[in-house]
Amino acid sequence: MEGEGRNKPRITLAFKLTLFTGVLVILVCGAMAYFLVFRSAEQRTEAMASRVEALTKIVGGMKASGIQGRQYDPFLVKTLVDHGQGLGTDLCFVVFEEPGKPPEGVVNRACIEEAAPELARATAGRPEEEVFAVLAKCASRQEHLWVQSLQVRPSREAPLILRATLGFSALTLDRELRRSLSANAAITGVSVLAGLLMAFLLARQFARPIRAVAEAMGQVAAGDLSRSLSVQSRDEVGLLASAFNVMTRGLRERERIKSTFARYVSDSVAERILKEEKDIDLRGELREVTILFLDIRGFTALVEHLSPQEVVSLLNDYFEIIIDIIFRFEGTINKFIGDSILAIYGAPQEVERPELRAVLTAAEIQRAVGEFNWRRMQIGKPVANFGIGIHAGEAIAGNIGSARRMEYTVIGRSVNLAQRIQASSHEGQILISESVRKSVEDLVFTQALEPVFLKGILEPIELFEVTNVRWDALPAQFVAPRTATRKST
């Protein structure tokens, strides 16, 4: 599922913001265009329609008055037609039809040719009566002509006495509408482009800090915890950058704790402890643990001929090998005591078969130290040999010290007994107690020794020397990979 998500095309936040803002700009510009162009055109058209209807009623009323014997001025009608554009009436022709009489009227040929070229060509060269008949039957809108008709009756029930048909040029109105539409379309287009450009720039500006956070998160995911972001605003993006910095500080602190912790336990144990949902109880408790003590045999005599720097170098060379082995078998280094090491299995984190892990650790240490000694002898360097003692039993485990200085350790009779067993061992020897032998006898060969009295222990203690390990019979989780012993220089 995770891989499928990665294969999907990624749409950037900047693109989404640009798209959203662009759509918003287009909608706003469209609404403005409607009110500025189309609504204005509707209003102009309605105004002309009202003017056409009013002038038709006036001219038709004048002619009807003449029919009924009242005053009628045909010269005024002719003036309105001949000079319609100059007077602002845009009147192109007037045709009067009386029942039983041929149609009559006034025609401005130039106005018709300009407003309705096709109509002008259709009536060119025809007798005046035919021209009037054609014009009287024109549709309400023909090319750029607006044609308005008026039927006049003396009363509602009276017969028709006149039908007046007036043609007006809408060319000026249409030109104004086209100019207005073109100008507003250009303005709208420029506004949309400017809006889209501004939206793109703003989207990039908004997305830049978020993209920086995303890139920083990717670097943190890759293991770079040194990354931090500058907080340049106090808005949500600034809060996001601040939260990222707090997170990386916490991760660095966690890594520092893990690194410090890993000096005492293996990486796997440290990782597992740090991942525990509940805090490990370090206040003090009685636990079943396995204690491993090791010590360099003849150390005092060995260092008499070495300088302080050579002593420290020798200890570090050997301890580097030993610590790596202890960690590989998930042991915890509790403390260094001069040329001795105390390691525990089963605290602070429980492990599977701690006794077996301790014995395997000891066997691997003796093997690795033997190989390392051979390498050192080849180049004429002094060598060291270790005695190891192991015991399993109850011990008090917890933090001991004060608020200013505290360490996690184990104390009790089992710890003292493990140290006494180690003191009884010779160089290259691994001694274990009865409790350890019972736990590992299925996989470890031992040889029983004579019971011995140990310092501080009243009763004699049975000890067993580890002679061999059934490495081929070990479960896979207990076969720690062997690393080549570092060659001393």
Number of C-alpha atoms within 10 A of each C-alpha: 5 6 7 7 9 9 8 8 7 8 8 11 16 21 15 13 18 22 16 14 19 21 16 16 19 18 13 15 19 16 12 15 18 14 13 14 20 15 13 16 20 13 12 16 16 12 12 17 14 12 13 21 16 12 16 23 19 12 22 24 18 18 23 24 13 14 14 11 9 10 12 17 10 15 10 12 19 18 13 23 27 21 16 20 16 11 12 9 17 23 32 28 27 28 23 25 19 16 11 7 8 12 19 19 20 21 22 18 16 13 25 22 15 16 23 18 14 14 18 17 11 11 16 13 9 10 9 16 14 14 21 24 16 14 20 24 11 18 13 14 13 16 16 20 25 23 26 22 22 17 16 20 14 12 8 8 7 9 11 14 16 20 20 25 25 31 31 26 25 22 18 13 15 15 12 14 19 14 12 17 18 13 13 17 16 12 14 18 15 12 16 21 15 14 20 21 14 15 23 20 14 16 20 18 12 15 18 14 19 18 15 13 19 12 12 21 18 12 14 16 10 9 10 13 20 13 14 18 17 10 15 12 11 11 9 9 17 17 14 17 23 19 13 18 20 13 14 21 16 13 15 15 13 13 14 12 13 17 15 12 18 18 14 19 28 22 17 14 23 21 15 11 18 17 10 9 7 8 9 12 12 15 10 14 14 13 17 18 25 29 32 32 27 27 24 21 20 13 15 10 9 14 15 10 11 13 10 11 8 13 17 13 12 18 15 13 15 20 17 12 18 21 22 18 24 26 22 21 26 28 30 27 21 20 15 11 10 10 16 20 20 20 26 29 29 21 25 22 16 15 16 12 14 25 28 23 24 28 27 23 24 28 21 19 23 20 13 21 22 17 15 22 18 15 18 16 12 10 10 9 13 14 16 20 19 25 23 31 30 33 31 27 19 19 22 18 22 21 17 16 10 8 6 5 8 11 13 16 21 26 14 13 14 21 25 18 24 25 24 20 29 25 19 17 21 18 15 19 19 26 30 27 21 15 16 23 27 11 15 19 12 13 18 20 15 19 12 15 12 10 12 14 14 16 12 10 13 8 10 11 17 16 26 23 18 19 13 13 19 10 12 9 11 14 9 8 8 16 15 16 9 11 10 10 15 14 12 14 7
